[in-house]
Amino acid sequence: MKTLIISDAHFSVENVKLALSSHPETRFLLFLGDGCKEMTRLMDFYPRVAFIAVKGNCDLFENDYPPYRTAVIGGVKVFLCHGNGMGVRHGGPESDVLAYRARKENCKICFFGHTHVPLHETVGSGEDAVVLFNPGSITEPRGSSDFSYGVMETDGNGNFTLRHENVY
């Protein structure tokens, strides 16, 4: 099962449309905040894709979305947050805080945004391991990163792969 992970669209959905058209078999879209209103409107055109979102610091008045949540995707429990308020700064993530929150919710993956910079790292080992994954920004990349998003593939038995893809 294929899931797209997108963050920091900042009120523009054109690159999101490109990502979705590159992956027509997408079953879930996880949105990590900053552009919830526009993403909600866009997802009306993709009824076969389940939309799960959290709000970011630029979604102040989007009360339909929580600041963080969990979801089970293809047998994998994941933690979603934007990152603001959890130690994530534009200089990089505070790995311990994110990993702690994911572990507290019994999640194997923590998806977050806010920095606009892609990241894929594992914190801890064995049963205590948590994958931290930031898809970067699909519309406003920072540093030397490209317009990016994440792709997760699951087999339904709790196994998964994660990767970054560039829009262009």
Number of C-alpha atoms within 10 A of each C-alpha: 14 20 23 26 29 28 35 28 26 20 14 16 17 12 18 21 15 12 23 15 11 11 14 11 13 21 18 19 21 21 29 30 31 26 23 27 17 14 20 14 11 16 15 11 9 14 10 13 18 13 18 17 25 26 28 29 16 15 17 12 11 15 10 10 18 15 20 20 15 19 14 11 21 20 14 17 17 21 24 30 28 27 27 18 11 17 14 19 14 14 8 14 22 13 18 13 14 26 24 16 18 26 19 10 14 15 23 20 23 24 28 33 31 26 25 26 24 24 20 14 11 15 15 12 9 7 8 13 16 25 23 21 22 29 32 31 28 28 23 17 18 15 9 6 14 20 21 27 25 27 20 19 17 17 14 12 9 13 11 16 10 17 15 19 17 16 16 9
